[in-house]
């Protein structure tokens, strides 16, 4: 049996990986409600895998499995497609938010750096307005500052 400290550590790890099931209270599958410590309704990846397994291996209907595991039918099909494409790692939730500075591409940063070389030097608000006027993109002045700092440090290139 897992102790409270071990349980808190697992919950913390699941939260950190964005794999803490926000609907754990909706999981009604007997494996998860029987008290067996191996099955953890808070582990989103395990819950999704077991839901898929119930349909594939046990022949349970999609609508029944979805309801039993606390998901909608469209969520079932999304999980199924992700699993078929990537296996178990496909069931891990994708991290929220943009993956990179997608608006501030290399071409935009080139224009901003050119503007910075002028006298008087524009501030980040002026640069954000320049991006909007020239490229039709609305960016926050702080994003401009960060992107320029990343480029200056030789950080990850933007596309």
Rosetta blueprint (number, residue, H / E / L):
1 X L
2 X L
3 X L
4 X H
5 X H
6 X H
7 X H
8 X H
9 X H
10 X H
11 X H
12 X H
13 X H
14 X H
15 X H
16 X H
17 X L
18 X L
19 X L
20 X E
21 X L
22 X L
23 X L
24 X H
25 X H
26 X H
27 X L
28 X L
29 X L
30 X H
31 X H
32 X H
33 X H
34 X L
35 X L
36 X L
37 X L
38 X L
39 X L
40 X L
41 X L
42 X L
43 X E
44 X H
45 X H
46 X H
47 X H
48 X H
49 X H
50 X H
51 X H
52 X H
53 X H
54 X H
55 X H
56 X H
57 X L
58 X L
59 X L
60 X L
61 X L
62 X H
63 X H
64 X H
65 X H
66 X H
67 X H
68 X H
69 X H
70 X L
71 X L
72 X L
73 X H
74 X H
75 X H
76 X H
77 X H
78 X H
79 X H
80 X H
81 X H
82 X H
83 X H
84 X H
85 X H
86 X H
87 X H
88 X H
89 X H
90 X H
91 X H
92 X L
93 X L
94 X L
95 X L
96 X L
97 X L
98 X L
99 X L
100 X L
101 X L
102 X L
103 X L
104 X L
105 X L
106 X H
107 X H
108 X H
109 X H
110 X H
111 X H
112 X H
113 X H
114 X H
115 X H
116 X H
117 X L
118 X L
119 X L
120 X L
121 X L
122 X L
123 X L
124 X H
125 X H
126 X H
127 X H
128 X H
129 X H
130 X H
131 X H
132 X H
133 X H
134 X H
135 X H
136 X L
137 X L
138 X L
139 X L
140 X L
141 X H
142 X H
143 X H
144 X H
145 X H
146 X H
147 X H
148 X H
149 X H
150 X H
151 X H
152 X H
153 X H
154 X L
155 X L
156 X L
157 X L
158 X L
159 X L
